[in-house]
Amino acid sequence: MRLRVLAVWLGGVCVLAQPDSVEATLKRAIELHQAGRLQDAIAGYEQYLSQRPSHFLALSNLGAALASLGRYEEAIRRYREALAAAPGHAGVRLNLALAYYKSAQFEPAVSELESLVAARAGDSRAVLLLADCYLRQGEYRKIIELLAPREADFSQDRAFAYLLGMAYVLDRRTELGQRFIERILGQRPSAEAELLLGSILRMGGDHPGARKHFARAVELNPALPSVHAFYGLALLETGDPEGAARQFRRELEKNPHDFDSNLNLGALLRQERKLEEARPLLEHALRVRPKSPAARYQLAALYADLGRLDEARGMLEALVADVPSFVEAHVTLARVYYRLKRKADGDRQQAIVRKLTAQKEGDTTEANRSEAPPR
């Protein structure tokens, strides 16, 4: 948009006077935004903010326009500036959380949403978005703590039933999860119900049965978040890694931040020695769930494969300190030590592996003995 300006000569220098009305710039930017002309609206908001840098509405709207174009980091900065001008504004805080969520920055999204839910317990959008963040982080008990007390408020909400049902199932409380499956099934056949049923069977070790339900879920709604990831896991567990890889890729096409798809496709590519293709997937899986032992291990092992031995060593040392029973991590750390010519450290890790393996075999023998029928 071209603003009308006035050229004024002062001492031989041409100086552009201020536009007739700075506020007209904001009005026009809002009109462009409402018309869907986002790039032009962004230019208008930025021009207005050059004159009114702390204007709440302009900052908030600019953040929304940037987020609509997927420019989440810029949107986050503008939302934060808007909140500095109007601290505690619920709508902007929700938009800020959404920008974090859509850019797979789940920890800051959770921080914003937890504060928002604490202040506005009845904000259903914030409650469900927080539950979804917990689901993506693998924090199933937090979903239950958040949603179970609110069941009466969401009695007809399919998203609520799906999130709480899935949390119960993944927390291995399948009887409670079954109740929400029945609620969803009572409405109409749905991908959500098939996904929950498949998850129950998978938790019980019936991988072929789970595979059938996940395939049906994909058929009913291929756009359901994580549906291809769950189907891929079932294919992997029933001996079809190629089919699994296809499903993980399909999930990532529409949901590039899916943890299971990034992790498992990266691991499959690593097994095929496609290391550079695997690297961004495993790095992204770790960004999504920084505390995941599986993601930490796979990325460390990949770095070892790539010859980045010091990085691999540091990650593996931290991992075995946090999860001392992680046998594969000790095995890989021993190999890294040997490659670094640290034989004594490698030998120590090998001794730990032998001890852990013996303990595991002893536990298995004891379990088998306790399950043996009386003579």
Secondary structure, 3 states (H helix, E strand, C coil): CCCCCCEEEECCEEEECCCCCHHHHHHHHHHHHHCCCHHHHHHHHHHHHCCCCCCHHHHHHHHHHHHHCCCHHHHHHHHHHHHHHCCCCHHHHHHHHHHHHHCCCHHHHHHHHHHHHHHCCCCHHHHHHHHHHHHHHCCHHHHHHHHHHHHHHHCCCHHHHHHHHHHHHHCCCHHHHHHHHHHHHCCCCCHHHHHHHHHHHHHCCCHHHHHHHHHHHHHHCCCCCCHHHHHHHHHHHCCCHHHHHHHHHHHHHHCCCCHHHHHHHHHHHHHCCCHHHHHHHHHHHHHHCCCCHHHHHHHHHHHHHCCCHHHHHHHHHHHHHHCCCCHHHHHHHHHHHHHCCCHHHHHHHHHHHHHHHHHHHHHHHHHHHHHCCCC
